[in-house]
Amino acid sequence: MFSKRVGAWHSVIDSKHGESDLVLIFEVQDGSHHAVLIENKIDAPPQKEQGLRYRSRGEKGVEDDYWVEFKTCLIAPQKYLSSNSEIYDREISYEEIMSYF
């Protein structure tokens, strides 16, 4: 499904919906753009409704024609993920990433 990378940006700020730590946009075979909005938690405490704000930024990207589809993702230590109550499409622990490499 993946065709090519369009770009990757960090600290993408929307004045109404807050900040995405990382935004990855890629083009699929039909030419449409898709995005992954990533929250990268190192040791900061969770922010209230942060997962919802990520979803809002993704929906705004669809409305503004930046992409046709998106996913939200939280990357953090497993200990953080175990206690997280915010909703993201996917969660990946640093430990999983390390075992991949």
N, C-alpha and C positions, 0 to 999 in steps of 0.2 A: 504494500500500500504506500509506503514512504517513497518519495521520489527524490526530493532534494531539500537541503536546508535553505531557508530564506534568510534567517538571522537569529541572533541571540542577544538579549539585552539584560542588564542588571539594574536594579533600583529604578524600575519604571513607575513613575508617580502619576496618579490621576487625582486632580484636586478634590473631586467629590468622593471617590471610592478608595482612596489610599494607595499604598505602594505594593507592588509585586517584586519580590526579591529577584526572580529570574523569569523572563518570558522567552520561550523558544517558539519560533514559527517555522513551519515546514510546508512544502507543497507536495500534494499527492498526485497520482498519475492523471487525474482528470483536470489538473491545473488549479484546484482550489487550495486555499491556505487553511491550515489547522494550527492550533496553538496549545502549548502547555504552560500554565502559570504556576510557578513553583515558590512555595514558602520554605526558606532554608532556616530552620531553627537550630541555633548552636547551644545557647544556654539562656536565652531571654524567656521571660514568662509569657504564657499565652495572652493574647489580647482578645477581649470580648468580641464575638461575632467576626473574627478574622476570616474564618472559612467562608462566611457569607459575603464578605467584601471581595474575596477572591472570585467568587461566583459572579458577583455584580460586575467586576472588571471584565471577566470573560464574556458576559452577556453584552456589555457595552462594546467590546471588540467585534462581536457579531453585528450589532446594530450599526456600527461605524464602518462595516465592510472590511475590517482588517483580517478577519478569518471567518470561516463558515461553521467551524466546530472547535471546541476547546475542552480541556480537562484541567482540573486543579490538582496539585500534588503538594504534599507536605513531606519534607525530608528533615529528619531529626534523629537524635539518639533513640534507641529502642525504649529506654526508660521514659523519655518524654512522650513517645507515641503511646505507651501503655496507659498513660494518665490523661491523654488528650481527649477533649470532648468536642472540639471543633470538627466540622464535617468537610472533608476534601474528597475528591474522586479517588485518589490513591494516596497511600502513605508508604514511604520507603525509609527504612532505618539506615543510619550510617554504617551499621554493622553488616547489613545486607550488601551495601555498595562495596565495602571493604572485601567481603568474601567473594564478590564477583571479580574483583581485580586480583 
